[in-house]
Amino acid sequence: MELYLDSADIKEIEEAFQLGFLAGLTTTPTFMHRHGITDIDGTILKLAAMIPVLQIEALGETSDEIHKEAHRLLDLGLDTEKTVFKIPVSIDGVKACKMLKDEGIKVNIHLVYTLQQAYMAMAAGADYVTPLVGRLQDQGHDALELIKQCVKAVDHYGYHTKIMFSSVRHPEHVRNAINLGVHTCTVPWKVIKLLTENVFTTLGTRQFTEHTQLMTIRVKEVIREANPVATLDDTVLDSIVQMTESGLGAVAIIDNGKVVGVFTDGDLRRQLEKNGKTILSKRMSDFSYNQPITIRGDSLLYDAVEVFKHKKVDNIIVLENDKLIGMIDVQDLIKMNLIV
């Protein structure tokens, strides 16, 4: 099934055709008016230079006027091999279609709402016949049955016509088009971008990414540049300053170059509750510390996650050659979705 973009927005057209596999572009005067385009001929030439196939309107009250308008547009410099003229279905429209087809010019008969209209377009040799599914459904009609009948007519009678599924409103319409065997579907960019979306795909991709991070990224690659430390001679207030400046909720306590403990914001709250603000002037040597939980800088994030889970701590001291190089906070891994 050919996939066309349905648009007149230059920016999204440029973005969409970066996909590299769109068959072409359908556009309308209504789209151009909506985007404030006044130089229609200039825009048509610009679009023709950007895309594989351009489908544009050739309008007129009579078949001769439609035929003349198609040739006027071709005289601007359009390539007959890369241009399809869209003509609203009518007696004059299908007559103009036959006139243009006899000259080797491609035609799309559109604004089709009945099988009879589609048949007349097929009989006139139209390259494309385009029922407007969304608009038909808006009016309460069984648009999908019409599409089915059109495809069946092409297959049964052997017409050299492609049924184009248009007026696409949502991804379900594209699924309908595929199931019904249409030859072409023209789709707005906002809908095309949704065609690869699925919540389970998103969750699965995220899980693969997270597991890859766990098994490939080293602890030292994610520790913050800040490395808050305090000596036993420093005051609690000094430690608070270190924590605040680093953005971490803990400070490593150093004695003779070795880490002897960790003082956390939780320790601070407990001490304030127990002893009041007088503790701010106390020295870090006035407190006792548990043996700090440490991890090597070249350990995998997987190892860090396991430590957080089993030790039930919020901070781990990171060492390299027994030297403090930083601290990893559980919140860092939570933000990476590695701990839930």
Secondary structure, DSSP 8 states (H G I E B T S, - for coil): -EEEEE---HHHHHHHGGGS---EEE--HHHHHHTT---HHHHHHHHHTTSS-EEEE---SSHHHHHHHHHHHHTTT--TTSEEEEEE-SHHHHHHHHHHHHTT-EEEEEEE-SHHHHHHHHHTT-SEEEEBHHHHHHTT--HHHHHHHHHHHHHHHT-S-EEEEBS--SHHHHHHHHHHT-SEEEE-HHHHTTTT--HHHHHHHHHHHHHHHHHH-BGGGTS-S---EEETTSBHHHHHHHHHHHT-SEEEEEETTEEEEEEEHHHHHHHHHHHGGGGGGSBGGGS------EEETTSBHHHHHHHHHHH--SEEEEEETTEEEEEEEHHHHHHTTS--
